[in-house]
């Protein structure tokens, strides 16, 4: 919704959407995700019969923007190389995803201390490795490359307001309806003829 609103070149066209602020219409959920490349020897120590593990260490699962920069109490651990038919290579991949707080990441990114964001990213990535290591075993010693994205990364490269991975909680039905009609017409008249 806020992303769609930014696309209007004529201010009057966006007037019907201006009652709510971007903060009110932005999606609320964003994540950090770390991608680890490990040497093949790590494969023996990792779960071989799982492609994904959803975990929750709290009594109740809390699915909303966390108060801290990252919620390590829950997460998703993916093993993309465990899918059947994947060609074996010298490197295997592990992906770890956690709920994250956009505002805290944005504040660190914009801070006068330009090292703060990078320090925060390193801190939370290391803490994540500790938590996940207790679930799947110590994979850290086999890491040959790693990278982590934050809500700020999502916002920068996708233009999604507040780094939200999912859409706005506020739906403008005529816009959504127009998009759905377009998809329906493409499916009916173009894709069915291929």
Rosetta constraint file for C-alpha pairs under 8 A:
AtomPair CA 1 CA 5 HARMONIC 6.11 0.50
AtomPair CA 1 CA 25 HARMONIC 6.57 0.50
AtomPair CA 1 CA 26 HARMONIC 7.15 0.50
AtomPair CA 1 CA 167 HARMONIC 7.28 0.50
AtomPair CA 1 CA 168 HARMONIC 5.75 0.50
AtomPair CA 1 CA 170 HARMONIC 7.34 0.50
AtomPair CA 1 CA 171 HARMONIC 7.03 0.50
AtomPair CA 1 CA 172 HARMONIC 7.51 0.50
AtomPair CA 2 CA 6 HARMONIC 6.34 0.50
AtomPair CA 2 CA 22 HARMONIC 5.70 0.50
AtomPair CA 2 CA 25 HARMONIC 6.32 0.50
AtomPair CA 2 CA 26 HARMONIC 6.27 0.50
AtomPair CA 2 CA 161 HARMONIC 6.80 0.50
AtomPair CA 2 CA 168 HARMONIC 7.70 0.50
AtomPair CA 3 CA 7 HARMONIC 6.87 0.50
AtomPair CA 3 CA 159 HARMONIC 7.14 0.50
AtomPair CA 3 CA 160 HARMONIC 6.49 0.50
AtomPair CA 3 CA 161 HARMONIC 6.69 0.50
AtomPair CA 4 CA 8 HARMONIC 7.32 0.50
AtomPair CA 5 CA 14 HARMONIC 6.06 0.50
AtomPair CA 5 CA 17 HARMONIC 7.05 0.50
AtomPair CA 8 CA 13 HARMONIC 6.39 0.50
AtomPair CA 8 CA 14 HARMONIC 6.10 0.50
AtomPair CA 9 CA 13 HARMONIC 7.77 0.50
AtomPair CA 10 CA 14 HARMONIC 7.11 0.50
AtomPair CA 11 CA 15 HARMONIC 6.44 0.50
AtomPair CA 12 CA 16 HARMONIC 7.91 0.50
AtomPair CA 14 CA 18 HARMONIC 6.50 0.50
AtomPair CA 15 CA 19 HARMONIC 7.92 0.50
AtomPair CA 20 CA 24 HARMONIC 6.07 0.50
AtomPair CA 20 CA 25 HARMONIC 6.65 0.50
AtomPair CA 21 CA 25 HARMONIC 6.44 0.50
AtomPair CA 22 CA 26 HARMONIC 5.79 0.50
AtomPair CA 22 CA 161 HARMONIC 7.80 0.50
AtomPair CA 25 CA 168 HARMONIC 5.46 0.50
AtomPair CA 25 CA 169 HARMONIC 6.43 0.50
AtomPair CA 25 CA 170 HARMONIC 5.73 0.50
AtomPair CA 26 CA 161 HARMONIC 5.80 0.50
AtomPair CA 26 CA 162 HARMONIC 6.68 0.50
AtomPair CA 26 CA 164 HARMONIC 7.09 0.50
AtomPair CA 26 CA 167 HARMONIC 7.27 0.50
AtomPair CA 26 CA 168 HARMONIC 5.03 0.50
AtomPair CA 26 CA 169 HARMONIC 7.23 0.50
AtomPair CA 27 CA 161 HARMONIC 7.32 0.50
AtomPair CA 27 CA 162 HARMONIC 7.29 0.50
AtomPair CA 27 CA 164 HARMONIC 5.03 0.50
AtomPair CA 27 CA 165 HARMONIC 7.31 0.50
AtomPair CA 27 CA 166 HARMONIC 5.94 0.50
AtomPair CA 27 CA 167 HARMONIC 5.21 0.50
AtomPair CA 27 CA 168 HARMONIC 4.32 0.50
AtomPair CA 27 CA 169 HARMONIC 6.08 0.50
AtomPair CA 28 CA 64 HARMONIC 7.34 0.50
AtomPair CA 28 CA 65 HARMONIC 6.36 0.50
AtomPair CA 28 CA 162 HARMONIC 7.58 0.50
AtomPair CA 28 CA 164 HARMONIC 5.91 0.50
AtomPair CA 28 CA 166 HARMONIC 7.78 0.50
AtomPair CA 28 CA 168 HARMONIC 7.77 0.50
AtomPair CA 29 CA 64 HARMONIC 6.47 0.50
AtomPair CA 29 CA 65 HARMONIC 5.76 0.50
AtomPair CA 29 CA 99 HARMONIC 7.13 0.50
AtomPair CA 29 CA 100 HARMONIC 7.46 0.50
AtomPair CA 29 CA 163 HARMONIC 7.83 0.50
AtomPair CA 29 CA 164 HARMONIC 5.17 0.50
AtomPair CA 29 CA 165 HARMONIC 6.21 0.50
AtomPair CA 29 CA 166 HARMONIC 6.61 0.50
AtomPair CA 30 CA 65 HARMONIC 7.38 0.50
AtomPair CA 30 CA 99 HARMONIC 6.03 0.50
AtomPair CA 30 CA 100 HARMONIC 5.57 0.50
AtomPair CA 30 CA 101 HARMONIC 6.94 0.50
AtomPair CA 30 CA 102 HARMONIC 6.69 0.50
AtomPair CA 30 CA 150 HARMONIC 7.98 0.50
AtomPair CA 30 CA 151 HARMONIC 5.58 0.50
AtomPair CA 30 CA 162 HARMONIC 7.77 0.50
AtomPair CA 30 CA 163 HARMONIC 5.72 0.50
AtomPair CA 30 CA 164 HARMONIC 4.73 0.50
AtomPair CA 30 CA 165 HARMONIC 5.44 0.50
AtomPair CA 30 CA 166 HARMONIC 7.85 0.50
AtomPair CA 31 CA 70 HARMONIC 7.87 0.50
AtomPair CA 31 CA 97 HARMONIC 6.56 0.50
AtomPair CA 31 CA 98 HARMONIC 5.43 0.50
AtomPair CA 31 CA 99 HARMONIC 4.44 0.50
AtomPair CA 31 CA 100 HARMONIC 4.60 0.50
AtomPair CA 31 CA 101 HARMONIC 7.66 0.50
AtomPair CA 31 CA 150 HARMONIC 6.20 0.50
AtomPair CA 31 CA 151 HARMONIC 5.85 0.50
AtomPair CA 31 CA 165 HARMONIC 7.63 0.50
AtomPair CA 32 CA 70 HARMONIC 7.33 0.50
AtomPair CA 32 CA 97 HARMONIC 5.73 0.50
AtomPair CA 32 CA 98 HARMONIC 5.43 0.50
AtomPair CA 32 CA 99 HARMONIC 6.48 0.50
AtomPair CA 32 CA 100 HARMONIC 5.94 0.50
AtomPair CA 32 CA 148 HARMONIC 6.82 0.50
AtomPair CA 32 CA 149 HARMONIC 5.46 0.50
AtomPair CA 32 CA 150 HARMONIC 4.42 0.50
AtomPair CA 32 CA 151 HARMONIC 6.46 0.50
AtomPair CA 33 CA 95 HARMONIC 6.85 0.50
AtomPair CA 33 CA 96 HARMONIC 5.48 0.50
AtomPair CA 33 CA 97 HARMONIC 4.29 0.50
AtomPair CA 33 CA 98 HARMONIC 6.48 0.50
AtomPair CA 33 CA 148 HARMONIC 5.48 0.50
AtomPair CA 33 CA 149 HARMONIC 5.42 0.50
AtomPair CA 33 CA 150 HARMONIC 6.83 0.50
AtomPair CA 34 CA 95 HARMONIC 5.64 0.50
AtomPair CA 34 CA 96 HARMONIC 5.21 0.50
AtomPair CA 34 CA 97 HARMONIC 6.55 0.50
AtomPair CA 34 CA 125 HARMONIC 7.26 0.50
AtomPair CA 34 CA 146 HARMONIC 6.94 0.50
AtomPair CA 34 CA 147 HARMONIC 5.64 0.50
AtomPair CA 34 CA 148 HARMONIC 4.15 0.50
AtomPair CA 34 CA 149 HARMONIC 6.54 0.50
AtomPair CA 35 CA 93 HARMONIC 7.06 0.50
AtomPair CA 35 CA 94 HARMONIC 6.01 0.50
AtomPair CA 35 CA 95 HARMONIC 4.57 0.50
AtomPair CA 35 CA 96 HARMONIC 6.63 0.50
AtomPair CA 35 CA 146 HARMONIC 5.59 0.50
AtomPair CA 35 CA 147 HARMONIC 5.42 0.50
AtomPair CA 35 CA 148 HARMONIC 6.27 0.50
AtomPair CA 36 CA 93 HARMONIC 5.61 0.50
AtomPair CA 36 CA 94 HARMONIC 5.17 0.50
AtomPair CA 36 CA 95 HARMONIC 6.21 0.50
AtomPair CA 36 CA 143 HARMONIC 6.33 0.50
AtomPair CA 36 CA 144 HARMONIC 7.66 0.50
AtomPair CA 36 CA 145 HARMONIC 5.94 0.50
AtomPair CA 36 CA 146 HARMONIC 4.48 0.50
AtomPair CA 36 CA 147 HARMONIC 6.77 0.50
AtomPair CA 37 CA 91 HARMONIC 6.19 0.50
AtomPair CA 37 CA 92 HARMONIC 5.67 0.50
AtomPair CA 37 CA 93 HARMONIC 4.68 0.50
AtomPair CA 37 CA 94 HARMONIC 6.61 0.50
AtomPair CA 37 CA 143 HARMONIC 5.76 0.50
AtomPair CA 37 CA 144 HARMONIC 5.74 0.50
AtomPair CA 37 CA 145 HARMONIC 5.14 0.50
AtomPair CA 37 CA 146 HARMONIC 6.20 0.50
AtomPair CA 38 CA 42 HARMONIC 6.51 0.50
AtomPair CA 38 CA 91 HARMONIC 5.52 0.50
AtomPair CA 38 CA 92 HARMONIC 5.22 0.50
AtomPair CA 38 CA 93 HARMONIC 6.12 0.50
AtomPair CA 38 CA 94 HARMONIC 7.69 0.50
AtomPair CA 38 CA 139 HARMONIC 7.80 0.50
AtomPair CA 38 CA 142 HARMONIC 5.14 0.50
AtomPair CA 38 CA 143 HARMONIC 4.42 0.50
AtomPair CA 38 CA 144 HARMONIC 5.42 0.50
AtomPair CA 38 CA 145 HARMONIC 7.13 0.50
AtomPair CA 39 CA 43 HARMONIC 7.98 0.50
AtomPair CA 39 CA 90 HARMONIC 6.12 0.50
AtomPair CA 39 CA 91 HARMONIC 4.78 0.50
AtomPair CA 39 CA 92 HARMONIC 6.27 0.50
AtomPair CA 39 CA 142 HARMONIC 5.74 0.50
AtomPair CA 39 CA 143 HARMONIC 6.73 0.50
AtomPair CA 39 CA 144 HARMONIC 6.57 0.50
AtomPair CA 40 CA 89 HARMONIC 7.39 0.50
AtomPair CA 40 CA 90 HARMONIC 5.07 0.50
AtomPair CA 40 CA 91 HARMONIC 5.18 0.50
AtomPair CA 40 CA 92 HARMONIC 5.90 0.50
AtomPair CA 41 CA 45 HARMONIC 7.95 0.50
AtomPair CA 41 CA 142 HARMONIC 7.60 0.50
AtomPair CA 42 CA 46 HARMONIC 6.51 0.50
AtomPair CA 42 CA 139 HARMONIC 6.62 0.50
AtomPair CA 42 CA 142 HARMONIC 6.01 0.50
AtomPair CA 43 CA 47 HARMONIC 7.71 0.50
AtomPair CA 43 CA 48 HARMONIC 7.20 0.50
AtomPair CA 43 CA 92 HARMONIC 7.30 0.50
AtomPair CA 44 CA 48 HARMONIC 7.48 0.50
AtomPair CA 45 CA 137 HARMONIC 6.84 0.50
AtomPair CA 45 CA 139 HARMONIC 7.82 0.50
AtomPair CA 46 CA 136 HARMONIC 6.11 0.50
AtomPair CA 46 CA 137 HARMONIC 6.67 0.50
AtomPair CA 46 CA 139 HARMONIC 7.63 0.50
AtomPair CA 47 CA 136 HARMONIC 6.90 0.50
AtomPair CA 48 CA 82 HARMONIC 6.37 0.50
AtomPair CA 49 CA 82 HARMONIC 6.86 0.50
AtomPair CA 50 CA 79 HARMONIC 7.01 0.50
AtomPair CA 50 CA 82 HARMONIC 6.61 0.50
AtomPair CA 51 CA 78 HARMONIC 5.69 0.50
AtomPair CA 51 CA 79 HARMONIC 4.71 0.50
AtomPair CA 51 CA 80 HARMONIC 6.08 0.50
AtomPair CA 51 CA 81 HARMONIC 7.66 0.50
AtomPair CA 51 CA 82 HARMONIC 5.45 0.50
AtomPair CA 51 CA 83 HARMONIC 6.37 0.50
AtomPair CA 52 CA 76 HARMONIC 6.97 0.50
AtomPair CA 52 CA 77 HARMONIC 5.58 0.50
AtomPair CA 52 CA 78 HARMONIC 4.36 0.50
AtomPair CA 52 CA 79 HARMONIC 6.02 0.50
AtomPair CA 53 CA 76 HARMONIC 5.72 0.50
AtomPair CA 53 CA 77 HARMONIC 5.05 0.50
AtomPair CA 53 CA 78 HARMONIC 6.44 0.50
AtomPair CA 54 CA 74 HARMONIC 7.56 0.50
AtomPair CA 54 CA 75 HARMONIC 5.96 0.50
AtomPair CA 54 CA 76 HARMONIC 4.63 0.50
AtomPair CA 54 CA 77 HARMONIC 6.49 0.50
AtomPair CA 55 CA 73 HARMONIC 8.00 0.50
AtomPair CA 55 CA 74 HARMONIC 5.36 0.50
AtomPair CA 55 CA 75 HARMONIC 5.53 0.50
AtomPair CA 55 CA 76 HARMONIC 6.40 0.50
AtomPair CA 56 CA 61 HARMONIC 6.39 0.50
AtomPair CA 56 CA 73 HARMONIC 5.75 0.50
AtomPair CA 56 CA 74 HARMONIC 4.23 0.50
AtomPair CA 56 CA 75 HARMONIC 6.78 0.50
AtomPair CA 57 CA 73 HARMONIC 5.05 0.50
AtomPair CA 57 CA 74 HARMONIC 6.15 0.50
AtomPair CA 58 CA 73 HARMONIC 6.14 0.50
AtomPair CA 58 CA 74 HARMONIC 7.69 0.50
AtomPair CA 61 CA 74 HARMONIC 7.54 0.50
AtomPair CA 63 CA 99 HARMONIC 7.93 0.50
AtomPair CA 64 CA 99 HARMONIC 7.63 0.50
AtomPair CA 65 CA 99 HARMONIC 6.69 0.50
AtomPair CA 65 CA 100 HARMONIC 6.26 0.50
AtomPair CA 65 CA 101 HARMONIC 5.55 0.50
AtomPair CA 66 CA 70 HARMONIC 6.66 0.50
AtomPair CA 66 CA 71 HARMONIC 5.96 0.50
AtomPair CA 66 CA 99 HARMONIC 6.80 0.50
AtomPair CA 66 CA 100 HARMONIC 6.09 0.50
AtomPair CA 66 CA 101 HARMONIC 5.60 0.50
AtomPair CA 67 CA 101 HARMONIC 6.66 0.50
AtomPair CA 68 CA 100 HARMONIC 7.49 0.50
AtomPair CA 68 CA 101 HARMONIC 6.46 0.50
AtomPair CA 68 CA 104 HARMONIC 7.65 0.50
AtomPair CA 69 CA 100 HARMONIC 5.44 0.50
AtomPair CA 69 CA 101 HARMONIC 4.86 0.50
AtomPair CA 69 CA 102 HARMONIC 7.55 0.50
AtomPair CA 69 CA 104 HARMONIC 5.74 0.50
AtomPair CA 69 CA 105 HARMONIC 6.59 0.50
AtomPair CA 70 CA 98 HARMONIC 6.47 0.50
AtomPair CA 70 CA 99 HARMONIC 5.88 0.50
AtomPair CA 70 CA 100 HARMONIC 4.37 0.50
AtomPair CA 70 CA 101 HARMONIC 6.35 0.50
AtomPair CA 70 CA 124 HARMONIC 7.03 0.50
AtomPair CA 71 CA 75 HARMONIC 7.96 0.50
AtomPair CA 71 CA 98 HARMONIC 6.06 0.50
AtomPair CA 71 CA 99 HARMONIC 5.49 0.50
AtomPair CA 71 CA 100 HARMONIC 6.25 0.50
AtomPair CA 72 CA 98 HARMONIC 6.43 0.50
AtomPair CA 72 CA 99 HARMONIC 7.89 0.50
AtomPair CA 72 CA 127 HARMONIC 7.99 0.50
AtomPair CA 72 CA 128 HARMONIC 6.40 0.50
AtomPair CA 72 CA 131 HARMONIC 7.17 0.50
AtomPair CA 74 CA 98 HARMONIC 6.63 0.50
AtomPair CA 74 CA 99 HARMONIC 7.81 0.50
AtomPair CA 75 CA 96 HARMONIC 7.00 0.50
AtomPair CA 75 CA 97 HARMONIC 5.48 0.50
AtomPair CA 75 CA 98 HARMONIC 4.74 0.50
AtomPair CA 75 CA 99 HARMONIC 7.26 0.50
AtomPair CA 76 CA 95 HARMONIC 7.92 0.50
AtomPair CA 76 CA 96 HARMONIC 5.68 0.50
AtomPair CA 76 CA 97 HARMONIC 5.12 0.50
AtomPair CA 76 CA 98 HARMONIC 6.80 0.50
AtomPair CA 77 CA 94 HARMONIC 7.06 0.50
AtomPair CA 77 CA 95 HARMONIC 5.70 0.50
AtomPair CA 77 CA 96 HARMONIC 4.63 0.50
AtomPair CA 77 CA 97 HARMONIC 6.61 0.50
AtomPair CA 77 CA 132 HARMONIC 7.94 0.50
AtomPair CA 78 CA 94 HARMONIC 5.70 0.50
AtomPair CA 78 CA 95 HARMONIC 4.99 0.50
AtomPair CA 78 CA 96 HARMONIC 6.44 0.50
AtomPair CA 79 CA 83 HARMONIC 7.94 0.50
AtomPair CA 79 CA 93 HARMONIC 6.29 0.50
AtomPair CA 79 CA 94 HARMONIC 5.10 0.50
AtomPair CA 79 CA 95 HARMONIC 6.75 0.50
AtomPair CA 80 CA 93 HARMONIC 6.40 0.50
AtomPair CA 80 CA 94 HARMONIC 7.00 0.50
AtomPair CA 81 CA 86 HARMONIC 6.14 0.50
AtomPair CA 81 CA 88 HARMONIC 7.78 0.50
AtomPair CA 81 CA 92 HARMONIC 6.19 0.50
AtomPair CA 81 CA 93 HARMONIC 6.48 0.50
AtomPair CA 82 CA 86 HARMONIC 7.26 0.50
AtomPair CA 100 CA 150 HARMONIC 7.58 0.50
AtomPair CA 100 CA 151 HARMONIC 7.02 0.50
AtomPair CA 101 CA 105 HARMONIC 6.58 0.50
AtomPair CA 101 CA 151 HARMONIC 7.50 0.50
AtomPair CA 102 CA 106 HARMONIC 6.01 0.50
AtomPair CA 102 CA 151 HARMONIC 5.40 0.50
AtomPair CA 102 CA 152 HARMONIC 6.96 0.50
AtomPair CA 102 CA 162 HARMONIC 6.01 0.50
AtomPair CA 102 CA 163 HARMONIC 6.62 0.50
AtomPair CA 103 CA 107 HARMONIC 6.04 0.50
AtomPair CA 103 CA 162 HARMONIC 7.76 0.50
AtomPair CA 104 CA 108 HARMONIC 6.27 0.50
AtomPair CA 105 CA 109 HARMONIC 6.16 0.50
AtomPair CA 105 CA 117 HARMONIC 7.13 0.50
AtomPair CA 105 CA 150 HARMONIC 7.28 0.50
AtomPair CA 105 CA 151 HARMONIC 6.85 0.50
AtomPair CA 105 CA 152 HARMONIC 6.49 0.50
AtomPair CA 106 CA 110 HARMONIC 6.20 0.50
AtomPair CA 106 CA 151 HARMONIC 7.88 0.50
AtomPair CA 106 CA 152 HARMONIC 6.08 0.50
AtomPair CA 107 CA 111 HARMONIC 5.96 0.50
AtomPair CA 108 CA 116 HARMONIC 5.75 0.50
AtomPair CA 108 CA 117 HARMONIC 4.84 0.50
AtomPair CA 108 CA 120 HARMONIC 7.68 0.50
AtomPair CA 109 CA 114 HARMONIC 7.11 0.50
AtomPair CA 109 CA 116 HARMONIC 7.12 0.50
AtomPair CA 109 CA 117 HARMONIC 4.96 0.50
AtomPair CA 109 CA 152 HARMONIC 7.74 0.50
AtomPair CA 110 CA 114 HARMONIC 7.55 0.50
AtomPair CA 111 CA 116 HARMONIC 7.04 0.50
AtomPair CA 111 CA 117 HARMONIC 7.93 0.50
AtomPair CA 114 CA 118 HARMONIC 7.90 0.50
AtomPair CA 115 CA 119 HARMONIC 6.04 0.50
AtomPair CA 116 CA 120 HARMONIC 5.98 0.50
AtomPair CA 117 CA 121 HARMONIC 6.11 0.50
AtomPair CA 118 CA 122 HARMONIC 6.20 0.50
AtomPair CA 119 CA 123 HARMONIC 6.09 0.50
AtomPair CA 120 CA 124 HARMONIC 6.21 0.50
AtomPair CA 121 CA 125 HARMONIC 6.06 0.50
AtomPair CA 121 CA 148 HARMONIC 7.58 0.50
AtomPair CA 121 CA 150 HARMONIC 7.92 0.50
AtomPair CA 122 CA 126 HARMONIC 6.12 0.50
AtomPair CA 123 CA 127 HARMONIC 6.30 0.50
AtomPair CA 124 CA 128 HARMONIC 6.01 0.50
AtomPair CA 125 CA 129 HARMONIC 6.28 0.50
AtomPair CA 125 CA 148 HARMONIC 7.42 0.50
AtomPair CA 126 CA 130 HARMONIC 6.48 0.50
AtomPair CA 127 CA 131 HARMONIC 6.47 0.50
AtomPair CA 128 CA 132 HARMONIC 5.99 0.50
AtomPair CA 129 CA 133 HARMONIC 5.66 0.50
AtomPair CA 129 CA 140 HARMONIC 6.96 0.50
AtomPair CA 130 CA 134 HARMONIC 6.58 0.50
AtomPair CA 131 CA 135 HARMONIC 6.99 0.50
AtomPair CA 132 CA 136 HARMONIC 6.24 0.50
AtomPair CA 132 CA 137 HARMONIC 7.59 0.50
AtomPair CA 133 CA 137 HARMONIC 4.62 0.50
AtomPair CA 133 CA 138 HARMONIC 4.70 0.50
AtomPair CA 133 CA 139 HARMONIC 6.44 0.50
AtomPair CA 133 CA 140 HARMONIC 7.67 0.50
AtomPair CA 134 CA 138 HARMONIC 7.19 0.50
AtomPair CA 139 CA 143 HARMONIC 6.97 0.50
AtomPair CA 149 CA 153 HARMONIC 5.58 0.50
AtomPair CA 149 CA 154 HARMONIC 7.24 0.50
AtomPair CA 150 CA 154 HARMONIC 6.51 0.50
AtomPair CA 151 CA 155 HARMONIC 6.22 0.50
AtomPair CA 151 CA 162 HARMONIC 6.94 0.50
AtomPair CA 151 CA 163 HARMONIC 4.44 0.50
AtomPair CA 151 CA 164 HARMONIC 7.15 0.50
AtomPair CA 152 CA 156 HARMONIC 6.08 0.50
AtomPair CA 152 CA 162 HARMONIC 7.44 0.50
AtomPair CA 152 CA 163 HARMONIC 5.86 0.50
AtomPair CA 153 CA 157 HARMONIC 6.17 0.50
AtomPair CA 153 CA 163 HARMONIC 7.28 0.50
AtomPair CA 154 CA 158 HARMONIC 5.72 0.50
AtomPair CA 154 CA 159 HARMONIC 7.34 0.50
AtomPair CA 154 CA 160 HARMONIC 6.80 0.50
AtomPair CA 154 CA 163 HARMONIC 4.85 0.50
AtomPair CA 154 CA 164 HARMONIC 7.48 0.50
AtomPair CA 154 CA 165 HARMONIC 7.64 0.50
AtomPair CA 155 CA 159 HARMONIC 4.82 0.50
AtomPair CA 155 CA 160 HARMONIC 4.86 0.50
AtomPair CA 155 CA 161 HARMONIC 6.05 0.50
AtomPair CA 155 CA 162 HARMONIC 6.13 0.50
AtomPair CA 155 CA 163 HARMONIC 4.15 0.50
AtomPair CA 155 CA 164 HARMONIC 7.42 0.50
AtomPair CA 156 CA 160 HARMONIC 7.78 0.50
AtomPair CA 156 CA 163 HARMONIC 7.86 0.50
AtomPair CA 159 CA 163 HARMONIC 7.63 0.50
AtomPair CA 160 CA 164 HARMONIC 5.82 0.50
AtomPair CA 160 CA 165 HARMONIC 7.25 0.50
AtomPair CA 171 CA 176 HARMONIC 7.24 0.50
AtomPair CA 172 CA 176 HARMONIC 6.22 0.50
AtomPair CA 173 CA 177 HARMONIC 5.64 0.50
AtomPair CA 174 CA 178 HARMONIC 6.00 0.50
AtomPair CA 175 CA 179 HARMONIC 6.30 0.50
AtomPair CA 176 CA 180 HARMONIC 6.11 0.50
AtomPair CA 177 CA 181 HARMONIC 6.02 0.50
AtomPair CA 178 CA 182 HARMONIC 6.24 0.50
AtomPair CA 179 CA 183 HARMONIC 6.35 0.50
AtomPair CA 180 CA 184 HARMONIC 6.12 0.50
AtomPair CA 181 CA 185 HARMONIC 6.16 0.50
AtomPair CA 182 CA 186 HARMONIC 6.27 0.50
AtomPair CA 183 CA 187 HARMONIC 6.17 0.50
AtomPair CA 184 CA 188 HARMONIC 6.04 0.50
AtomPair CA 185 CA 189 HARMONIC 5.80 0.50
AtomPair CA 185 CA 190 HARMONIC 7.66 0.50
AtomPair CA 186 CA 190 HARMONIC 5.16 0.50
AtomPair CA 186 CA 191 HARMONIC 6.33 0.50
AtomPair CA 187 CA 191 HARMONIC 4.93 0.50
AtomPair CA 187 CA 192 HARMONIC 6.23 0.50
AtomPair CA 188 CA 192 HARMONIC 5.80 0.50
AtomPair CA 189 CA 193 HARMONIC 6.73 0.50
AtomPair CA 190 CA 194 HARMONIC 6.87 0.50
